[in-house]
Amino acid sequence: MFLVCAASTSGAAEESKPLWEYGFGAGYAQYAHYPAADQYAQLFLPFPTFQYRGEILRADDHEGGRAYLLKNEKWSLEFSGSGSLPLDSSDNRAREGMENLPLVLEAGPQLVYSQDHAWEFKIAAFPSIVIDGAYIRQNGGSLNLQAAYRWEKEVVGLFVTPLGLSGILTLNAKAASQEFHKTYFEVSAKDATSVRSKYDAVAGFLDTQATYFQRISKGRFTLYAAVSYTDYSQSVNRKSPLHRADSNFEYGVGLTYVLGESKRQSVPLENTEGLINKAIERRKERLEQFQ
């Protein structure tokens, strides 16, 4: 328990942080086997950590991973992504006897509108691939609409080092191509059984999701907690025998420790720039040299 003596919000201005940091951590998560599954997996994993806060590339626990392509004060075109872990089908009742689910990766452009470094509205088109051992293939893609609200506070307590608090609430809606849906909801004739009928997946709406991410930092230690609720009741493939639940509830916790950091300070968020902006500036500079 910390005794709070003073508190200040810092949503509009980013505090000075190192350009990069490295360390280690450990985390626990419970997540659904696949979208609309009725079984969950648990994962405990130690891992190395690395954060980078550059002019074009950002990868940290405040903004996630993103590379700016085009950027101004309000709008940015970025490159980002997400993914889903593989699944051994023998661990899932609905998929027993079917092929294992592969690692699914999504990455592509997203258009972002930011307001006061607090609100963000995104539209993202992510092509998808699946990786199954040495086998890689295209897996359709998805369209994501997202609204996010960020807050951040720093409190000075009983000890000298301040306590940093920040949170992110996101609301997301997702639609996907037929190929993407087939990965999770298609049942071929050879996989059909008396309790699992043949099903042809179709393209369309997949889910709506609400996620809250909480970060608490003290010195070199940072504690993380996240909860997520996903609703599949309006999924276009809810009649699939592999659609076993209209909602999934997932959560995770983690703790990290910073081992080292750069002496150079990070680029403030308001000073970040897009890769294309940078290229245009350099071209202008070259043209001015010849004039």
Phi and psi restraints in degrees (value plus and minus 20) as a CYANA .aco file:
   2 PHE   PHI    -125.0   -85.0
   2 PHE   PSI     117.7   157.7
   3 LEU   PHI    -105.4   -65.4
   3 LEU   PSI      95.4   135.4
   4 VAL   PHI    -105.3   -65.3
   4 VAL   PSI     103.1   143.1
   5 CYS   PHI    -122.9   -82.9
   5 CYS   PSI     -53.1   -13.1
   6 ALA   PHI    -175.8  -135.8
   6 ALA   PSI     134.4   174.4
   7 ALA   PHI    -164.5  -124.5
   7 ALA   PSI     125.5   165.5
   8 SER   PHI    -163.4  -123.4
   8 SER   PSI     120.2   160.2
   9 THR   PHI    -105.8   -65.8
   9 THR   PSI     130.9   170.9
  10 SER   PHI    -160.3  -120.3
  10 SER   PSI      23.7    63.7
  11 GLY   PHI     -92.6   -52.6
  11 GLY   PSI     -50.7   -10.7
  12 ALA   PHI    -109.5   -69.5
  12 ALA   PSI     -46.9    -6.9
  13 ALA   PHI    -144.8  -104.8
  13 ALA   PSI     111.0   151.0
  14 GLU   PHI    -103.0   -63.0
  14 GLU   PSI     110.5   150.5
  15 GLU   PHI     -89.4   -49.4
  15 GLU   PSI     137.3   177.3
  16 SER   PHI     -89.5   -49.5
  16 SER   PSI     108.9   148.9
  17 LYS   PHI    -153.6  -113.6
  17 LYS   PSI     139.8   179.8
  18 PRO   PHI     -84.0   -44.0
  18 PRO   PSI     132.7   172.7
  19 LEU   PHI     -80.7   -40.7
  19 LEU   PSI     -61.8   -21.8
  20 TRP   PHI    -163.1  -123.1
  20 TRP   PSI     134.9   174.9
  21 GLU   PHI    -160.6  -120.6
  21 GLU   PSI     132.1   172.1
  22 TYR   PHI    -158.5  -118.5
  22 TYR   PSI     135.9   175.9
  23 GLY   PHI    -196.6  -156.6
  23 GLY   PSI    -171.2  -131.2
  24 PHE   PHI    -167.0  -127.0
  24 PHE   PSI     145.0   185.0
  25 GLY   PHI    -181.9  -141.9
  25 GLY   PSI    -199.6  -159.6
  26 ALA   PHI    -168.1  -128.1
  26 ALA   PSI     127.2   167.2
  27 GLY   PHI    -167.9  -127.9
  27 GLY   PSI     139.3   179.3
  28 TYR   PHI    -148.6  -108.6
  28 TYR   PSI     118.2   158.2
  29 ALA   PHI    -163.7  -123.7
  29 ALA   PSI     125.4   165.4
  30 GLN   PHI    -135.6   -95.6
  30 GLN   PSI     105.8   145.8
  31 TYR   PHI    -161.7  -121.7
  31 TYR   PSI     133.5   173.5
  32 ALA   PHI     -86.7   -46.7
  32 ALA   PSI     126.2   166.2
  33 HIS   PHI     -75.3   -35.3
  33 HIS   PSI     -59.5   -19.5
  34 TYR   PHI    -183.8  -143.8
  34 TYR   PSI     150.1   190.1
  35 PRO   PHI     -75.7   -35.7
  35 PRO   PSI     110.2   150.2
  36 ALA   PHI      47.5    87.5
  36 ALA   PSI       0.9    40.9
  37 ALA   PHI     -98.7   -58.7
  37 ALA   PSI     138.6   178.6
  38 ASP   PHI    -127.5   -87.5
  38 ASP   PSI      -7.6    32.4
  39 GLN   PHI    -147.3  -107.3
  39 GLN   PSI     132.7   172.7
  40 TYR   PHI    -144.1  -104.1
  40 TYR   PSI     134.6   174.6
  41 ALA   PHI    -134.5   -94.5
  41 ALA   PSI     130.9   170.9
  42 GLN   PHI    -134.4   -94.4
  42 GLN   PSI     120.6   160.6
  43 LEU   PHI    -157.3  -117.3
  43 LEU   PSI     104.5   144.5
  44 PHE   PHI    -136.9   -96.9
  44 PHE   PSI     107.3   147.3
  45 LEU   PHI    -166.9  -126.9
  45 LEU   PSI     102.5   142.5
  46 PRO   PHI     -99.3   -59.3
  46 PRO   PSI     129.8   169.8
  47 PHE   PHI    -177.2  -137.2
  47 PHE   PSI     132.2   172.2
  48 PRO   PHI     -98.9   -58.9
  48 PRO   PSI     138.0   178.0
  49 THR   PHI    -146.6  -106.6
  49 THR   PSI     126.6   166.6
  50 PHE   PHI    -170.4  -130.4
  50 PHE   PSI     110.9   150.9
  51 GLN   PHI    -146.3  -106.3
  51 GLN   PSI     120.6   160.6
  52 TYR   PHI    -158.6  -118.6
  52 TYR   PSI     113.4   153.4
  53 ARG   PHI    -148.7  -108.7
  53 ARG   PSI      54.6    94.6
  54 GLY   PHI    -114.7   -74.7
  54 GLY   PSI    -193.7  -153.7
  55 GLU   PHI     -94.3   -54.3
  55 GLU   PSI     -54.8   -14.8
  56 ILE   PHI    -133.6   -93.6
  56 ILE   PSI     -61.8   -21.8
  57 LEU   PHI    -122.1   -82.1
  57 LEU   PSI     109.0   149.0
  58 ARG   PHI    -148.1  -108.1
  58 ARG   PSI     111.8   151.8
  59 ALA   PHI    -168.8  -128.8
  59 ALA   PSI      74.1   114.1
  60 ASP   PHI    -170.1  -130.1
  60 ASP   PSI    -197.5  -157.5
  61 ASP   PHI    -104.7   -64.7
  61 ASP   PSI     -15.4    24.6
  62 HIS   PHI    -117.8   -77.8
  62 HIS   PSI     -64.2   -24.2
  63 GLU   PHI    -132.5   -92.5
  63 GLU   PSI     -26.5    13.5
  64 GLY   PHI      55.2    95.2
  64 GLY   PSI    -177.6  -137.6
  65 GLY   PHI    -124.9   -84.9
  65 GLY   PSI     107.5   147.5
  66 ARG   PHI    -178.0  -138.0
  66 ARG   PSI     127.9   167.9
  67 ALA   PHI    -140.7  -100.7
  67 ALA   PSI     103.9   143.9
  68 TYR   PHI     -99.0   -59.0
  68 TYR   PSI     107.7   147.7
  69 LEU   PHI    -118.7   -78.7
  69 LEU   PSI     -71.0   -31.0
  70 LEU   PHI    -152.2  -112.2
  70 LEU   PSI     122.9   162.9
  71 LYS   PHI    -177.4  -137.4
  71 LYS   PSI     118.5   158.5
  72 ASN   PHI    -155.2  -115.2
  72 ASN   PSI    -183.2  -143.2
  73 GLU   PHI     -83.5   -43.5
  73 GLU   PSI     -53.1   -13.1
  74 LYS   PHI    -131.5   -91.5
  74 LYS   PSI     -58.4   -18.4
  75 TRP   PHI    -130.1   -90.1
  75 TRP   PSI     129.7   169.7
  76 SER   PHI    -169.8  -129.8
  76 SER   PSI     124.3   164.3
  77 LEU   PHI    -127.7   -87.7
  77 LEU   PSI     100.8   140.8
  78 GLU   PHI    -147.2  -107.2
  78 GLU   PSI     145.3   185.3
  79 PHE   PHI    -133.9   -93.9
  79 PHE   PSI     104.1   144.1
  80 SER   PHI    -167.3  -127.3
  80 SER   PSI    -191.8  -151.8
  81 GLY   PHI    -197.8  -157.8
  81 GLY   PSI    -198.2  -158.2
  82 SER   PHI    -178.2  -138.2
  82 SER   PSI    -194.0  -154.0
  83 GLY   PHI    -190.3  -150.3
  83 GLY   PSI     151.2   191.2
  84 SER   PHI    -153.0  -113.0
  84 SER   PSI     120.8   160.8
  85 LEU   PHI     -94.5   -54.5
  85 LEU   PSI     135.4   175.4
  86 PRO   PHI     -91.3   -51.3
  86 PRO   PSI     146.8   186.8
  87 LEU   PHI    -162.2  -122.2
  87 LEU   PSI     111.2   151.2
  88 ASP   PHI     -98.2   -58.2
  88 ASP   PSI      93.2   133.2
  89 SER   PHI     -82.0   -42.0
  89 SER   PSI     -40.3    -0.3
  90 SER   PHI     -89.3   -49.3
  90 SER   PSI     -34.2     5.8
  91 ASP   PHI    -108.7   -68.7
  91 ASP   PSI     -23.9    16.1
  92 ASN   PHI    -143.0  -103.0
  92 ASN   PSI     106.7   146.7
  93 ARG   PHI     -81.8   -41.8
  93 ARG   PSI     -63.2   -23.2
  94 ALA   PHI     -87.2   -47.2
  94 ALA   PSI     -51.2   -11.2
  95 ARG   PHI    -123.1   -83.1
  95 ARG   PSI     -13.4    26.6
  96 GLU   PHI     -75.5   -35.5
  96 GLU   PSI     107.0   147.0
  97 GLY   PHI      72.3   112.3
  97 GLY   PSI     -29.2    10.8
  98 MET   PHI    -112.3   -72.3
  98 MET   PSI     150.1   190.1
  99 GLU   PHI     -84.8   -44.8
  99 GLU   PSI     130.7   170.7
 100 ASN   PHI     -84.2   -44.2
 100 ASN   PSI     129.5   169.5
 101 LEU   PHI     -99.1   -59.1
 101 LEU   PSI     113.7   153.7
 102 PRO   PHI    -104.9   -64.9
 102 PRO   PSI     155.3   195.3
 103 LEU   PHI     -90.1   -50.1
 103 LEU   PSI     108.0   148.0
 104 VAL   PHI    -133.2   -93.2
 104 VAL   PSI     105.2   145.2
 105 LEU   PHI    -138.9   -98.9
 105 LEU   PSI     118.5   158.5
 106 GLU   PHI    -145.3  -105.3
 106 GLU   PSI     113.4   153.4
 107 ALA   PHI    -175.8  -135.8
 107 ALA   PSI     122.0   162.0
 108 GLY   PHI     151.5   191.5
 108 GLY   PSI    -186.6  -146.6
 109 PRO   PHI    -101.4   -61.4
 109 PRO   PSI     128.1   168.1
 110 GLN   PHI    -158.4  -118.4
 110 GLN   PSI     118.4   158.4
 111 LEU   PHI    -119.1   -79.1
 111 LEU   PSI     106.1   146.1
 112 VAL   PHI    -144.5  -104.5
 112 VAL   PSI     112.9   152.9
 113 TYR   PHI    -131.8   -91.8
 113 TYR   PSI     103.9   143.9
 114 SER   PHI    -134.1   -94.1
 114 SER   PSI     124.1   164.1
 115 GLN   PHI    -152.1  -112.1
 115 GLN   PSI      93.0   133.0
 116 ASP   PHI      38.5    78.5
 116 ASP   PSI       9.5    49.5
 117 HIS   PHI      36.6    76.6
 117 HIS   PSI      -4.1    35.9
 118 ALA   PHI    -135.0   -95.0
 118 ALA   PSI     -71.5   -31.5
 119 TRP   PHI    -117.2   -77.2
 119 TRP   PSI     119.8   159.8
 120 GLU   PHI    -155.6  -115.6
 120 GLU   PSI     118.0   158.0
 121 PHE   PHI    -145.8  -105.8
 121 PHE   PSI     107.6   147.6
 122 LYS   PHI    -147.7  -107.7
 122 LYS   PSI     127.8   167.8
 123 ILE   PHI    -150.6  -110.6
 123 ILE   PSI     105.2   145.2
 124 ALA   PHI    -149.8  -109.8
 124 ALA   PSI     116.4   156.4
 125 ALA   PHI    -135.5   -95.5
 125 ALA   PSI      88.0   128.0
 126 PHE   PHI    -131.8   -91.8
 126 PHE   PSI      89.4   129.4
 127 PRO   PHI     -82.0   -42.0
 127 PRO   PSI     132.5   172.5
 128 SER   PHI    -146.8  -106.8
 128 SER   PSI     126.6   166.6
 129 ILE   PHI    -151.5  -111.5
 129 ILE   PSI     136.5   176.5
 130 VAL   PHI    -136.5   -96.5
 130 VAL   PSI     122.4   162.4
 131 ILE   PHI    -142.2  -102.2
 131 ILE   PSI      96.8   136.8
 132 ASP   PHI    -147.0  -107.0
 132 ASP   PSI      71.1   111.1
 133 GLY   PHI      48.7    88.7
 133 GLY   PSI    -144.1  -104.1
 134 ALA   PHI    -109.7   -69.7
 134 ALA   PSI     -19.7    20.3
 135 TYR   PHI    -114.3   -74.3
 135 TYR   PSI     106.2   146.2
 136 ILE   PHI    -148.4  -108.4
 136 ILE   PSI     112.7   152.7
 137 ARG   PHI    -164.0  -124.0
 137 ARG   PSI     138.7   178.7
 138 GLN   PHI     -90.9   -50.9
 138 GLN   PSI     124.7   164.7
 139 ASN   PHI    -153.2  -113.2
 139 ASN   PSI      19.8    59.8
 140 GLY   PHI      50.6    90.6
 140 GLY   PSI    -160.6  -120.6
 141 GLY   PHI    -194.0  -154.0
 141 GLY   PSI     158.3   198.3
 142 SER   PHI    -157.9  -117.9
 142 SER   PSI     138.4   178.4
 143 LEU   PHI    -140.0  -100.0
 143 LEU   PSI     105.8   145.8
 144 ASN   PHI    -142.6  -102.6
 144 ASN   PSI     114.3   154.3
 145 LEU   PHI    -135.6   -95.6
 145 LEU   PSI     109.8   149.8
 146 GLN   PHI    -162.3  -122.3
 146 GLN   PSI     121.8   161.8
 147 ALA   PHI    -142.2  -102.2
 147 ALA   PSI     115.8   155.8
 148 ALA   PHI    -156.6  -116.6
 148 ALA   PSI     122.6   162.6
 149 TYR   PHI    -143.0  -103.0
 149 TYR   PSI     108.5   148.5
 150 ARG   PHI    -134.8   -94.8
 150 ARG   PSI     121.5   161.5
 151 TRP   PHI    -157.3  -117.3
 151 TRP   PSI     135.0   175.0
 152 GLU   PHI    -171.9  -131.9
 152 GLU   PSI     117.1   157.1
 153 LYS   PHI    -158.9  -118.9
 153 LYS   PSI     136.0   176.0
 154 GLU   PHI    -148.5  -108.5
 154 GLU   PSI     106.7   146.7
 155 VAL   PHI    -137.2   -97.2
 155 VAL   PSI     120.5   160.5
 156 VAL   PHI    -121.2   -81.2
 156 VAL   PSI     100.1   140.1
 157 GLY   PHI    -135.0   -95.0
 157 GLY   PSI    -169.4  -129.4
 158 LEU   PHI     -85.0   -45.0
 158 LEU   PSI     -51.3   -11.3
 159 PHE   PHI    -119.4   -79.4
 159 PHE   PSI     148.9   188.9
 160 VAL   PHI     -87.9   -47.9
 160 VAL   PSI     -64.5   -24.5
 161 THR   PHI     -91.1   -51.1
 161 THR   PSI     105.7   145.7
 162 PRO   PHI     -88.8   -48.8
 162 PRO   PSI     139.3   179.3
 163 LEU   PHI    -120.7   -80.7
 163 LEU   PSI     101.2   141.2
 164 GLY   PHI    -117.5   -77.5
 164 GLY   PSI     109.9   149.9
 165 LEU   PHI    -143.9  -103.9
 165 LEU   PSI     116.1   156.1
 166 SER   PHI    -172.8  -132.8
 166 SER   PSI     132.8   172.8
 167 GLY   PHI    -166.7  -126.7
 167 GLY   PSI     134.9   174.9
 168 ILE   PHI    -155.5  -115.5
 168 ILE   PSI     104.3   144.3
 169 LEU   PHI    -129.3   -89.3
 169 LEU   PSI     104.8   144.8
 170 THR   PHI    -145.0  -105.0
 170 THR   PSI     123.4   163.4
 171 LEU   PHI    -142.2  -102.2
 171 LEU   PSI     110.3   150.3
 172 ASN   PHI    -157.1  -117.1
 172 ASN   PSI     120.5   160.5
 173 ALA   PHI    -144.2  -104.2
 173 ALA   PSI     118.9   158.9
 174 LYS   PHI    -155.8  -115.8
 174 LYS   PSI     115.0   155.0
 175 ALA   PHI    -144.8  -104.8
 175 ALA   PSI     135.3   175.3
 176 ALA   PHI    -165.9  -125.9
 176 ALA   PSI     142.5   182.5
 177 SER   PHI     -93.1   -53.1
 177 SER   PSI     148.2   188.2
 178 GLN   PHI     -81.1   -41.1
 178 GLN   PSI     -62.2   -22.2
 179 GLU   PHI     -80.3   -40.3
 179 GLU   PSI     -60.5   -20.5
 180 PHE   PHI     -84.4   -44.4
 180 PHE   PSI     -67.0   -27.0
 181 HIS   PHI     -83.6   -43.6
 181 HIS   PSI     -54.8   -14.8
 182 LYS   PHI     -78.8   -38.8
 182 LYS   PSI     -54.4   -14.4
 183 THR   PHI     -76.4   -36.4
 183 THR   PSI     -56.7   -16.7
 184 TYR   PHI    -125.9   -85.9
 184 TYR   PSI     -46.1    -6.1
 185 PHE   PHI    -140.4  -100.4
 185 PHE   PSI     -31.0     9.0
 186 GLU   PHI     -93.7   -53.7
 186 GLU   PSI     118.3   158.3
 187 VAL   PHI    -146.3  -106.3
 187 VAL   PSI      91.2   131.2
 188 SER   PHI     -96.5   -56.5
 188 SER   PSI     148.7   188.7
 189 ALA   PHI     -80.7   -40.7
 189 ALA   PSI     -57.0   -17.0
 190 LYS   PHI     -92.7   -52.7
 190 LYS   PSI     -40.4    -0.4
 191 ASP   PHI    -116.2   -76.2
 191 ASP   PSI     -25.6    14.4
 192 ALA   PHI     -92.1   -52.1
 192 ALA   PSI     122.8   162.8
 193 THR   PHI    -155.1  -115.1
 193 THR   PSI    -194.1  -154.1
 194 SER   PHI     -87.9   -47.9
 194 SER   PSI     -42.8    -2.8
 195 VAL   PHI    -133.6   -93.6
 195 VAL   PSI     -17.7    22.3
 196 ARG   PHI    -157.1  -117.1
 196 ARG   PSI      75.6   115.6
 197 SER   PHI     -96.5   -56.5
 197 SER   PSI     137.8   177.8
 198 LYS   PHI     -81.9   -41.9
 198 LYS   PSI     121.3   161.3
 199 TYR   PHI    -168.8  -128.8
 199 TYR   PSI     114.1   154.1
 200 ASP   PHI    -124.4   -84.4
 200 ASP   PSI      95.0   135.0
 201 ALA   PHI     -90.0   -50.0
 201 ALA   PSI     131.9   171.9
 202 VAL   PHI    -146.1  -106.1
 202 VAL   PSI     142.6   182.6
 203 ALA   PHI    -100.6   -60.6
 203 ALA   PSI     134.9   174.9
 204 GLY   PHI     124.6   164.6
 204 GLY   PSI    -176.4  -136.4
 205 PHE   PHI     -87.0   -47.0
 205 PHE   PSI     119.8   159.8
 206 LEU   PHI    -130.8   -90.8
 206 LEU   PSI     -77.6   -37.6
 207 ASP   PHI    -181.6  -141.6
 207 ASP   PSI     148.0   188.0
 208 THR   PHI    -141.9  -101.9
 208 THR   PSI     125.5   165.5
 209 GLN   PHI    -162.0  -122.0
 209 GLN   PSI     120.6   160.6
 210 ALA   PHI    -141.4  -101.4
 210 ALA   PSI     109.2   149.2
 211 THR   PHI    -153.4  -113.4
 211 THR   PSI     117.6   157.6
 212 TYR   PHI    -143.4  -103.4
 212 TYR   PSI     110.4   150.4
 213 PHE   PHI    -140.1  -100.1
 213 PHE   PSI     105.1   145.1
 214 GLN   PHI    -137.6   -97.6
 214 GLN   PSI     115.3   155.3
 215 ARG   PHI    -145.6  -105.6
 215 ARG   PSI     111.3   151.3
 216 ILE   PHI    -150.4  -110.4
 216 ILE   PSI      98.6   138.6
 217 SER   PHI    -139.4   -99.4
 217 SER   PSI     123.3   163.3
 218 LYS   PHI    -163.8  -123.8
 218 LYS   PSI      87.0   127.0
 219 GLY   PHI      43.6    83.6
 219 GLY   PSI    -146.6  -106.6
 220 ARG   PHI    -108.7   -68.7
 220 ARG   PSI     -24.3    15.7
 221 PHE   PHI    -116.9   -76.9
 221 PHE   PSI     122.6   162.6
 222 THR   PHI    -157.0  -117.0
 222 THR   PSI     110.2   150.2
 223 LEU   PHI    -125.5   -85.5
 223 LEU   PSI     114.2   154.2
 224 TYR   PHI    -141.9  -101.9
 224 TYR   PSI     127.4   167.4
 225 ALA   PHI    -167.6  -127.6
 225 ALA   PSI     120.5   160.5
 226 ALA   PHI    -164.3  -124.3
 226 ALA   PSI     122.5   162.5
 227 VAL   PHI    -151.7  -111.7
 227 VAL   PSI     127.0   167.0
 228 SER   PHI    -163.6  -123.6
 228 SER   PSI     114.1   154.1
 229 TYR   PHI    -141.2  -101.2
 229 TYR   PSI     105.0   145.0
 230 THR   PHI    -141.2  -101.2
 230 THR   PSI     109.9   149.9
 231 ASP   PHI    -126.3   -86.3
 231 ASP   PSI     104.6   144.6
 232 TYR   PHI    -133.6   -93.6
 232 TYR   PSI      -6.8    33.2
 233 SER   PHI     -85.5   -45.5
 233 SER   PSI     -40.8    -0.8
 234 GLN   PHI    -126.0   -86.0
 234 GLN   PSI      -8.2    31.8
 235 SER   PHI     -81.8   -41.8
 235 SER   PSI     119.1   159.1
 236 VAL   PHI     -88.2   -48.2
 236 VAL   PSI     -36.6     3.4
 237 ASN   PHI    -129.6   -89.6
 237 ASN   PSI       8.4    48.4
 238 ARG   PHI     -88.8   -48.8
 238 ARG   PSI     -33.4     6.6
 239 LYS   PHI    -106.5   -66.5
 239 LYS   PSI     -23.0    17.0
 240 SER   PHI     -86.3   -46.3
 240 SER   PSI     120.8   160.8
 241 PRO   PHI     -84.8   -44.8
 241 PRO   PSI     -33.2     6.8
 242 LEU   PHI    -109.2   -69.2
 242 LEU   PSI     -29.9    10.1
 243 HIS   PHI    -102.3   -62.3
 243 HIS   PSI      81.4   121.4
 244 ARG   PHI    -129.0   -89.0
 244 ARG   PSI     -31.7     8.3
 245 ALA   PHI    -167.1  -127.1
 245 ALA   PSI     120.8   160.8
 246 ASP   PHI    -101.4   -61.4
 246 ASP   PSI     -28.0    12.0
 247 SER   PHI    -173.5  -133.5
 247 SER   PSI     133.0   173.0
 248 ASN   PHI    -148.2  -108.2
 248 ASN   PSI     118.7   158.7
 249 PHE   PHI    -138.4   -98.4
 249 PHE   PSI     101.7   141.7
 250 GLU   PHI    -148.3  -108.3
 250 GLU   PSI     133.5   173.5
 251 TYR   PHI    -174.3  -134.3
 251 TYR   PSI     144.1   184.1
 252 GLY   PHI    -181.3  -141.3
 252 GLY   PSI     135.1   175.1
 253 VAL   PHI    -156.1  -116.1
 253 VAL   PSI     133.7   173.7
 254 GLY   PHI    -177.9  -137.9
 254 GLY   PSI     137.8   177.8
 255 LEU   PHI    -156.9  -116.9
 255 LEU   PSI     110.9   150.9
 256 THR   PHI    -146.5  -106.5
 256 THR   PSI     138.3   178.3
 257 TYR   PHI    -155.5  -115.5
 257 TYR   PSI     111.1   151.1
 258 VAL   PHI    -105.6   -65.6
 258 VAL   PSI     100.8   140.8
 259 LEU   PHI    -107.7   -67.7
 259 LEU   PSI     -57.4   -17.4
 260 GLY   PHI    -176.0  -136.0
 260 GLY   PSI     142.9   182.9
 261 GLU   PHI    -173.6  -133.6
 261 GLU   PSI     142.3   182.3
 262 SER   PHI     -98.5   -58.5
 262 SER   PSI     133.1   173.1
 263 LYS   PHI     -96.0   -56.0
 263 LYS   PSI     -49.5    -9.5
 264 ARG   PHI     -90.6   -50.6
 264 ARG   PSI     118.2   158.2
 265 GLN   PHI    -103.8   -63.8
 265 GLN   PSI     136.8   176.8
 266 SER   PHI     -89.7   -49.7
 266 SER   PSI     142.7   182.7
 267 VAL   PHI     -99.7   -59.7
 267 VAL   PSI     103.7   143.7
 268 PRO   PHI     -75.9   -35.9
 268 PRO   PSI     126.9   166.9
 269 LEU   PHI     -76.5   -36.5
 269 LEU   PSI     -57.7   -17.7
 270 GLU   PHI     -90.1   -50.1
 270 GLU   PSI     -33.5     6.5
 271 ASN   PHI    -122.2   -82.2
 271 ASN   PSI     -16.6    23.4
 272 THR   PHI     -87.3   -47.3
 272 THR   PSI     137.9   177.9
 273 GLU   PHI    -165.1  -125.1
 273 GLU   PSI     131.9   171.9
 274 GLY   PHI    -101.4   -61.4
 274 GLY   PSI     131.7   171.7
 275 LEU   PHI     -80.9   -40.9
 275 LEU   PSI     -60.7   -20.7
 276 ILE   PHI     -89.5   -49.5
 276 ILE   PSI     -59.2   -19.2
 277 ASN   PHI     -76.7   -36.7
 277 ASN   PSI     -63.5   -23.5
 278 LYS   PHI     -83.3   -43.3
 278 LYS   PSI     -63.0   -23.0
 279 ALA   PHI     -84.3   -44.3
 279 ALA   PSI     -59.5   -19.5
 280 ILE   PHI     -84.6   -44.6
 280 ILE   PSI     -61.9   -21.9
 281 GLU   PHI     -81.6   -41.6
 281 GLU   PSI     -63.9   -23.9
 282 ARG   PHI     -83.9   -43.9
 282 ARG   PSI     -57.8   -17.8
 283 ARG   PHI     -84.7   -44.7
 283 ARG   PSI     -62.1   -22.1
 284 LYS   PHI     -82.1   -42.1
 284 LYS   PSI     -61.1   -21.1
 285 GLU   PHI     -82.5   -42.5
 285 GLU   PSI     -60.4   -20.4
 286 ARG   PHI     -85.4   -45.4
 286 ARG   PSI     -61.5   -21.5
 287 LEU   PHI     -84.9   -44.9
 287 LEU   PSI     -57.1   -17.1
 288 GLU   PHI     -87.3   -47.3
 288 GLU   PSI     -50.6   -10.6
 289 GLN   PHI     -86.5   -46.5
 289 GLN   PSI     -50.3   -10.3
 290 PHE   PHI    -111.9   -71.9
 290 PHE   PSI     -22.7    17.3
